[in-house]
Amino acid sequence: MIMKKVNGIFQLLVALFFGVALVYFLMFDSVKNGFGIQELTAGNVVVWLLVGLVLFLVSWATTMAYTSNLNRRIRKLEQEKNEVKALVYDMERGLKVSNVQTKIDTIEEDKDGPGLRPRENIK
């Protein structure tokens, strides 16, 4: 649960960072005096892009960690489900075998004493 929140926060930070960078670079002429930067150089742009890349990589790493955690949990639940299915199958199979055994026993008992006398031939 905590990993999901961290993942969402980092994705939001990446989106906000690149949104602010886009606005900053599009409106550089009107906001350059506010930040004390007179010129937009390639070095400034590279620093912005590297910070964005680092944020993106951290966001990507948290996403991968979160999904691998979910996949591990899914595999564990599927294994438990298969174990329960096997247990239920074994229990049903055991009931069927015991039912068949009781039916065989009752059939054998019926053969021994049907309650009818054997047929007599009259001459």
TIVO-2410 file (N, C-alpha, C; in nm, 3 decimals):
# residues 123
REC num residu      c1      c2      c3 atome chaine
REC   1      M   0.082  -0.118   0.000     N      A
REC   1      M   0.000   0.000   0.000    CA      A
REC   1      M   0.087   0.124   0.000     C      A
REC   2      I   0.192   0.122   0.079     N      A
REC   2      I   0.280   0.238   0.088    CA      A
REC   2      I   0.355   0.258  -0.044     C      A
REC   3      M   0.389   0.144  -0.110     N      A
REC   3      M   0.462   0.154  -0.236    CA      A
REC   3      M   0.375   0.218  -0.343     C      A
REC   4      K   0.246   0.192  -0.339     N      A
REC   4      K   0.155   0.251  -0.436    CA      A
REC   4      K   0.152   0.403  -0.420     C      A
REC   5      K   0.151   0.451  -0.296     N      A
REC   5      K   0.150   0.595  -0.271    CA      A
REC   5      K   0.281   0.660  -0.316     C      A
REC   6      V   0.394   0.594  -0.284     N      A
REC   6      V   0.525   0.648  -0.325    CA      A
REC   6      V   0.533   0.653  -0.477     C      A
REC   7      N   0.486   0.548  -0.542     N      A
REC   7      N   0.486   0.545  -0.688    CA      A
REC   7      N   0.403   0.660  -0.744     C      A
REC   8      G   0.285   0.681  -0.691     N      A
REC   8      G   0.200   0.791  -0.737    CA      A
REC   8      G   0.263   0.928  -0.714     C      A
REC   9      I   0.330   0.944  -0.600     N      A
REC   9      I   0.395   1.072  -0.570    CA      A
REC   9      I   0.507   1.100  -0.669     C      A
REC  10      F   0.589   1.000  -0.698     N      A
REC  10      F   0.698   1.022  -0.793    CA      A
REC  10      F   0.647   1.048  -0.934     C      A
REC  11      Q   0.541   0.980  -0.975     N      A
REC  11      Q   0.485   1.008  -1.107    CA      A
REC  11      Q   0.429   1.150  -1.114     C      A
REC  12      L   0.367   1.195  -1.006     N      A
REC  12      L   0.317   1.331  -1.000    CA      A
REC  12      L   0.432   1.432  -1.003     C      A
REC  13      L   0.540   1.404  -0.932     N      A
REC  13      L   0.656   1.492  -0.935    CA      A
REC  13      L   0.716   1.504  -1.074     C      A
REC  14      V   0.726   1.395  -1.145     N      A
REC  14      V   0.779   1.399  -1.282    CA      A
REC  14      V   0.688   1.484  -1.370     C      A
REC  15      A   0.559   1.462  -1.361     N      A
REC  15      A   0.465   1.539  -1.444    CA      A
REC  15      A   0.472   1.688  -1.410     C      A
REC  16      L   0.475   1.720  -1.282     N      A
REC  16      L   0.484   1.860  -1.242    CA      A
REC  16      L   0.615   1.924  -1.285     C      A
REC  17      F   0.725   1.850  -1.270     N      A
REC  17      F   0.854   1.904  -1.308    CA      A
REC  17      F   0.858   1.939  -1.456     C      A
REC  18      F   0.815   1.846  -1.540     N      A
REC  18      F   0.820   1.873  -1.683    CA      A
REC  18      F   0.716   1.977  -1.724     C      A
REC  19      G   0.603   1.984  -1.653     N      A
REC  19      G   0.507   2.090  -1.680    CA      A
REC  19      G   0.563   2.227  -1.646     C      A
REC  20      V   0.628   2.238  -1.530     N      A
REC  20      V   0.691   2.365  -1.490    CA      A
REC  20      V   0.804   2.400  -1.587     C      A
REC  21      A   0.883   2.301  -1.627     N      A
REC  21      A   0.992   2.326  -1.722    CA      A
REC  21      A   0.938   2.375  -1.855     C      A
REC  22      L   0.830   2.317  -1.902     N      A
REC  22      L   0.771   2.360  -2.028    CA      A
REC  22      L   0.724   2.504  -2.020     C      A
REC  23      V   0.654   2.537  -1.913     N      A
REC  23      V   0.608   2.675  -1.896    CA      A
REC  23      V   0.727   2.770  -1.883     C      A
REC  24      Y   0.828   2.730  -1.807     N      A
REC  24      Y   0.946   2.813  -1.786    CA      A
REC  24      Y   1.016   2.842  -1.919     C      A
REC  25      F   1.037   2.739  -1.999     N      A
REC  25      F   1.109   2.760  -2.125    CA      A
REC  25      F   1.025   2.834  -2.228     C      A
REC  26      L   0.894   2.816  -2.228     N      A
REC  26      L   0.809   2.889  -2.322    CA      A
REC  26      L   0.796   3.036  -2.285     C      A
REC  27      M   0.798   3.064  -2.156     N      A
REC  27      M   0.781   3.202  -2.111    CA      A
REC  27      M   0.912   3.259  -2.055     C      A
REC  28      F   1.025   3.213  -2.106     N      A
REC  28      F   1.154   3.253  -2.051    CA      A
REC  28      F   1.177   3.404  -2.064     C      A
REC  29      D   1.136   3.462  -2.175     N      A
REC  29      D   1.162   3.604  -2.195    CA      A
REC  29      D   1.094   3.690  -2.088     C      A
REC  30      S   0.976   3.648  -2.042     N      A
REC  30      S   0.906   3.731  -1.943    CA      A
REC  30      S   0.944   3.696  -1.799     C      A
REC  31      V   1.000   3.579  -1.771     N      A
REC  31      V   1.032   3.540  -1.634    CA      A
REC  31      V   1.182   3.534  -1.606     C      A
REC  32      K   1.267   3.567  -1.703     N      A
REC  32      K   1.411   3.551  -1.683    CA      A
REC  32      K   1.465   3.645  -1.576     C      A
REC  33      N   1.409   3.762  -1.559     N      A
REC  33      N   1.458   3.855  -1.457    CA      A
REC  33      N   1.421   3.808  -1.316     C      A
REC  34      G   1.315   3.731  -1.303     N      A
REC  34      G   1.271   3.682  -1.173    CA      A
REC  34      G   1.366   3.579  -1.113     C      A
REC  35      F   1.435   3.503  -1.197     N      A
REC  35      F   1.525   3.399  -1.149    CA      A
REC  35      F   1.672   3.439  -1.153     C      A
REC  36      G   1.700   3.558  -1.201     N      A
REC  36      G   1.838   3.606  -1.207    CA      A
REC  36      G   1.917   3.544  -1.319     C      A
REC  37      I   1.853   3.487  -1.417     N      A
REC  37      I   1.921   3.428  -1.532    CA      A
REC  37      I   1.898   3.521  -1.651     C      A
REC  38      Q   2.006   3.567  -1.710     N      A
REC  38      Q   1.994   3.660  -1.822    CA      A
REC  38      Q   1.982   3.586  -1.955     C      A
REC  39      E   2.050   3.474  -1.967     N      A
REC  39      E   2.047   3.399  -2.093    CA      A
REC  39      E   2.011   3.254  -2.066     C      A
REC  40      L   1.947   3.195  -2.162     N      A
REC  40      L   1.916   3.052  -2.155    CA      A
REC  40      L   2.025   2.980  -2.233     C      A
REC  41      T   2.115   2.916  -2.162     N      A
REC  41      T   2.226   2.847  -2.228    CA      A
REC  41      T   2.197   2.698  -2.236     C      A
REC  42      A   2.279   2.632  -2.314     N      A
REC  42      A   2.265   2.487  -2.329    CA      A
REC  42      A   2.291   2.417  -2.196     C      A
REC  43      G   2.380   2.472  -2.116     N      A
REC  43      G   2.410   2.413  -1.986    CA      A
REC  43      G   2.290   2.415  -1.894     C      A
REC  44      N   2.216   2.528  -1.895     N      A
REC  44      N   2.095   2.536  -1.812    CA      A
REC  44      N   1.991   2.433  -1.855     C      A
REC  45      V   1.973   2.419  -1.985     N      A
REC  45      V   1.876   2.322  -2.037    CA      A
REC  45      V   1.918   2.180  -2.002     C      A
REC  46      V   2.048   2.151  -2.013     N      A
REC  46      V   2.097   2.017  -1.981    CA      A
REC  46      V   2.076   1.986  -1.833     C      A
REC  47      V   2.098   2.084  -1.745     N      A
REC  47      V   2.075   2.063  -1.603    CA      A
REC  47      V   1.928   2.033  -1.577     C      A
REC  48      W   1.838   2.108  -1.638     N      A
REC  48      W   1.694   2.082  -1.624    CA      A
REC  48      W   1.659   1.941  -1.672     C      A
REC  49      L   1.713   1.905  -1.789     N      A
REC  49      L   1.682   1.773  -1.844    CA      A
REC  49      L   1.741   1.661  -1.758     C      A
REC  50      L   1.860   1.682  -1.703     N      A
REC  50      L   1.918   1.578  -1.617    CA      A
REC  50      L   1.839   1.560  -1.488     C      A
REC  51      V   1.794   1.670  -1.430     N      A
REC  51      V   1.710   1.659  -1.310    CA      A
REC  51      V   1.580   1.585  -1.345     C      A
REC  52      G   1.522   1.619  -1.460     N      A
REC  52      G   1.400   1.550  -1.504    CA      A
REC  52      G   1.425   1.403  -1.531     C      A
REC  53      L   1.542   1.371  -1.588     N      A
REC  53      L   1.577   1.232  -1.614    CA      A
REC  53      L   1.591   1.154  -1.482     C      A
REC  54      V   1.656   1.214  -1.385     N      A
REC  54      V   1.671   1.148  -1.255    CA      A
REC  54      V   1.535   1.124  -1.191     C      A
REC  55      L   1.448   1.226  -1.195     N      A
REC  55      L   1.313   1.206  -1.140    CA      A
REC  55      L   1.237   1.096  -1.215     C      A
REC  56      F   1.252   1.095  -1.347     N      A
REC  56      F   1.185   0.993  -1.426    CA      A
REC  56      F   1.238   0.854  -1.393     C      A
REC  57      L   1.370   0.839  -1.378     N      A
REC  57      L   1.427   0.708  -1.345    CA      A
REC  57      L   1.384   0.660  -1.207     C      A
REC  58      V   1.375   0.751  -1.111     N      A
REC  58      V   1.327   0.713  -0.978    CA      A
REC  58      V   1.181   0.669  -0.987     C      A
REC  59      S   1.102   0.743  -1.064     N      A
REC  59      S   0.962   0.706  -1.082    CA      A
REC  59      S   0.950   0.570  -1.151     C      A
REC  60      W   1.031   0.547  -1.252     N      A
REC  60      W   1.030   0.419  -1.323    CA      A
REC  60      W   1.071   0.305  -1.230     C      A
REC  61      A   1.173   0.329  -1.146     N      A
REC  61      A   1.219   0.225  -1.053    CA      A
REC  61      A   1.110   0.192  -0.950     C      A
REC  62      T   1.040   0.293  -0.900     N      A
REC  62      T   0.933   0.264  -0.804    CA      A
REC  62      T   0.818   0.190  -0.871     C      A
REC  63      T   0.791   0.224  -0.997     N      A
REC  63      T   0.685   0.152  -1.070    CA      A
REC  63      T   0.723   0.006  -1.089     C      A
REC  64      M   0.848  -0.019  -1.127     N      A
REC  64      M   0.892  -0.158  -1.146    CA      A
REC  64      M   0.891  -0.236  -1.015     C      A
REC  65      A   0.932  -0.171  -0.907     N      A
REC  65      A   0.930  -0.239  -0.777    CA      A
REC  65      A   0.786  -0.271  -0.735     C      A
REC  66      Y   0.696  -0.178  -0.759     N      A
REC  66      Y   0.556  -0.198  -0.723    CA      A
REC  66      Y   0.495  -0.312  -0.805     C      A
REC  67      T   0.520  -0.312  -0.937     N      A
REC  67      T   0.462  -0.418  -1.021    CA      A
REC  67      T   0.524  -0.554  -0.990     C      A
REC  68      S   0.655  -0.558  -0.962     N      A
REC  68      S   0.715  -0.687  -0.928    CA      A
REC  68      S   0.659  -0.739  -0.796     C      A
REC  69      N   0.633  -0.650  -0.702     N      A
REC  69      N   0.571  -0.689  -0.575    CA      A
REC  69      N   0.430  -0.745  -0.600     C      A
REC  70      L   0.355  -0.679  -0.686     N      A
REC  70      L   0.220  -0.729  -0.718    CA      A
REC  70      L   0.226  -0.863  -0.790     C      A
REC  71      N   0.321  -0.878  -0.883     N      A
REC  71      N   0.334  -1.005  -0.955    CA      A
REC  71      N   0.373  -1.118  -0.861     C      A
REC  72      R   0.462  -1.090  -0.764     N      A
REC  72      R   0.501  -1.190  -0.666    CA      A
REC  72      R   0.380  -1.231  -0.583     C      A
REC  73      R   0.300  -1.132  -0.546     N      A
REC  73      R   0.181  -1.161  -0.465    CA      A
REC  73      R   0.079  -1.242  -0.546     C      A
REC  74      I   0.064  -1.209  -0.674     N      A
REC  74      I  -0.028  -1.284  -0.760    CA      A
REC  74      I   0.016  -1.429  -0.774     C      A
REC  75      R   0.147  -1.451  -0.796     N      A
REC  75      R   0.198  -1.588  -0.807    CA      A
REC  75      R   0.173  -1.667  -0.678     C      A
REC  76      K   0.193  -1.602  -0.564     N      A
REC  76      K   0.170  -1.668  -0.436    CA      A
REC  76      K   0.023  -1.705  -0.419     C      A
REC  77      L  -0.068  -1.612  -0.455     N      A
REC  77      L  -0.211  -1.640  -0.443    CA      A
REC  77      L  -0.255  -1.750  -0.539     C      A
REC  78      E  -0.198  -1.751  -0.661     N      A
REC  78      E  -0.232  -1.857  -0.757    CA      A
REC  78      E  -0.184  -1.993  -0.706     C      A
REC  79      Q  -0.066  -1.995  -0.645     N      A
REC  79      Q  -0.016  -2.121  -0.589    CA      A
REC  79      Q  -0.106  -2.170  -0.476     C      A
REC  80      E  -0.149  -2.078  -0.389     N      A
REC  80      E  -0.240  -2.116  -0.281    CA      A
REC  80      E  -0.373  -2.165  -0.337     C      A
REC  81      K  -0.422  -2.099  -0.442     N      A
REC  81      K  -0.548  -2.140  -0.505    CA      A
REC  81      K  -0.536  -2.281  -0.563     C      A
REC  82      N  -0.423  -2.310  -0.629     N      A
REC  82      N  -0.403  -2.443  -0.685    CA      A
REC  82      N  -0.392  -2.548  -0.576     C      A
REC  83      E  -0.331  -2.514  -0.462     N      A
REC  83      E  -0.324  -2.608  -0.351    CA      A
REC  83      E  -0.462  -2.637  -0.296     C      A
REC  84      V  -0.545  -2.534  -0.286     N      A
REC  84      V  -0.682  -2.554  -0.237    CA      A
REC  84      V  -0.762  -2.638  -0.335     C      A
REC  85      K  -0.744  -2.611  -0.465     N      A
REC  85      K  -0.813  -2.691  -0.567    CA      A
REC  85      K  -0.772  -2.838  -0.557     C      A
REC  86      A  -0.642  -2.862  -0.538     N      A
REC  86      A  -0.594  -3.000  -0.526    CA      A
REC  86      A  -0.653  -3.066  -0.403     C      A
REC  87      L  -0.660  -2.993  -0.294     N      A
REC  87      L  -0.717  -3.047  -0.171    CA      A
REC  87      L  -0.865  -3.081  -0.190     C      A
REC  88      V  -0.939  -2.991  -0.254     N      A
REC  88      V  -1.082  -3.016  -0.279    CA      A
REC  88      V  -1.098  -3.136  -0.372     C      A
REC  89      Y  -1.014  -3.145  -0.475     N      A
REC  89      Y  -1.020  -3.258  -0.567    CA      A
REC  89      Y  -0.993  -3.389  -0.493     C      A
REC  90      D  -0.889  -3.387  -0.408     N      A
REC  90      D  -0.859  -3.507  -0.331    CA      A
REC  90      D  -0.973  -3.545  -0.238     C      A
REC  91      M  -1.035  -3.444  -0.176     N      A
REC  91      M  -1.147  -3.473  -0.088    CA      A
REC  91      M  -1.265  -3.530  -0.166     C      A
REC  92      E  -1.295  -3.471  -0.282     N      A
REC  92      E  -1.405  -3.523  -0.364    CA      A
REC  92      E  -1.374  -3.663  -0.412     C      A
REC  93      R  -1.251  -3.685  -0.452     N      A
REC  93      R  -1.210  -3.817  -0.500    CA      A
REC  93      R  -1.222  -3.919  -0.387     C      A
REC  94      G  -1.184  -3.879  -0.267     N      A
REC  94      G  -1.196  -3.969  -0.152    CA      A
REC  94      G  -1.341  -4.002  -0.123     C      A
REC  95      L  -1.430  -3.904  -0.134     N      A
REC  95      L  -1.573  -3.930  -0.112    CA      A
REC  95      L  -1.628  -4.023  -0.219     C      A
REC  96      K  -1.587  -4.003  -0.344     N      A
REC  96      K  -1.635  -4.089  -0.452    CA      A
REC  96      K  -1.586  -4.232  -0.431     C      A
REC  97      V  -1.462  -4.248  -0.393     N      A
REC  97      V  -1.408  -4.382  -0.370    CA      A
REC  97      V  -1.479  -4.448  -0.254     C      A
REC  98      S  -1.505  -4.374  -0.146     N      A
REC  98      S  -1.574  -4.434  -0.032    CA      A
REC  98      S  -1.719  -4.467  -0.069     C      A
REC  99      N  -1.784  -4.382  -0.150     N      A
REC  99      N  -1.920  -4.411  -0.195    CA      A
REC  99      N  -1.923  -4.535  -0.283     C      A
REC 100      V  -1.827  -4.547  -0.372     N      A
REC 100      V  -1.820  -4.665  -0.458    CA      A
REC 100      V  -1.795  -4.789  -0.372     C      A
REC 101      Q  -1.709  -4.778  -0.274     N      A
REC 101      Q  -1.680  -4.892  -0.186    CA      A
REC 101      Q  -1.805  -4.934  -0.109     C      A
REC 102      T  -1.882  -4.837  -0.057     N      A
REC 102      T  -2.004  -4.874   0.016    CA      A
REC 102      T  -2.107  -4.935  -0.077     C      A
REC 103      K  -2.114  -4.886  -0.202     N      A
REC 103      K  -2.207  -4.946  -0.298    CA      A
REC 103      K  -2.167  -5.089  -0.330     C      A
REC 104      I  -2.038  -5.113  -0.346     N      A
REC 104      I  -1.991  -5.249  -0.373    CA      A
REC 104      I  -2.023  -5.340  -0.255     C      A
REC 105      D  -2.003  -5.290  -0.135     N      A
REC 105      D  -2.034  -5.370  -0.016    CA      A
REC 105      D  -2.183  -5.402  -0.010     C      A
REC 106      T  -2.270  -5.306  -0.039     N      A
REC 106      T  -2.414  -5.333  -0.035    CA      A
REC 106      T  -2.456  -5.430  -0.144     C      A
REC 107      I  -2.393  -5.421  -0.260     N      A
REC 107      I  -2.425  -5.515  -0.369    CA      A
REC 107      I  -2.384  -5.656  -0.330     C      A
REC 108      E  -2.266  -5.669  -0.269     N      A
REC 108      E  -2.222  -5.802  -0.226    CA      A
REC 108      E  -2.312  -5.858  -0.118     C      A
REC 109      E  -2.361  -5.772  -0.028     N      A
REC 109      E  -2.454  -5.818   0.075    CA      A
REC 109      E  -2.585  -5.862   0.012     C      A
REC 110      D  -2.630  -5.792  -0.091     N      A
REC 110      D  -2.755  -5.829  -0.157    CA      A
REC 110      D  -2.742  -5.962  -0.230     C      A
REC 111      K  -2.625  -5.993  -0.281     N      A
REC 111      K  -2.605  -6.120  -0.350    CA      A
REC 111      K  -2.615  -6.237  -0.253     C      A
REC 112      D  -2.566  -6.217  -0.133     N      A
REC 112      D  -2.565  -6.326  -0.035    CA      A
REC 112      D  -2.706  -6.360   0.013     C      A
REC 113      G  -2.787  -6.266   0.039     N      A
REC 113      G  -2.918  -6.295   0.094    CA      A
REC 113      G  -3.026  -6.211   0.027     C      A
REC 114      P  -3.072  -6.251  -0.089     N      A
REC 114      P  -3.173  -6.168  -0.154    CA      A
REC 114      P  -3.310  -6.184  -0.090     C      A
REC 115      G  -3.331  -6.288  -0.012     N      A
REC 115      G  -3.460  -6.307   0.053    CA      A
REC 115      G  -3.554  -6.394  -0.029     C      A
REC 116      L  -3.516  -6.438  -0.146     N      A
REC 116      L  -3.597  -6.526  -0.230    CA      A
REC 116      L  -3.538  -6.667  -0.230     C      A
REC 117      R  -3.627  -6.760  -0.229     N      A
REC 117      R  -3.580  -6.898  -0.237    CA      A
REC 117      R  -3.542  -6.929  -0.381     C      A
REC 118      P  -3.451  -7.022  -0.397     N      A
REC 118      P  -3.417  -7.060  -0.535    CA      A
REC 118      P  -3.536  -7.131  -0.600     C      A
REC 119      R  -3.544  -7.121  -0.727     N      A
REC 119      R  -3.654  -7.177  -0.802    CA      A
REC 119      R  -3.649  -7.331  -0.798     C      A
REC 120      E  -3.765  -7.387  -0.782     N      A
REC 120      E  -3.776  -7.533  -0.779    CA      A
REC 120      E  -3.842  -7.579  -0.907     C      A
REC 121      N  -3.786  -7.683  -0.962     N      A
REC 121      N  -3.847  -7.741  -1.082    CA      A
REC 121      N  -3.952  -7.844  -1.042     C      A
REC 122      I  -4.071  -7.829  -1.091     N      A
REC 122      I  -4.179  -7.921  -1.057    CA      A
REC 122      I  -4.201  -8.012  -1.175     C      A
REC 123      K  -4.213  -8.147  -1.147     N      A
REC 123      K  -4.235  -8.243  -1.254    CA      A
REC 123      K  -4.375  -8.288  -1.266     C      A
***
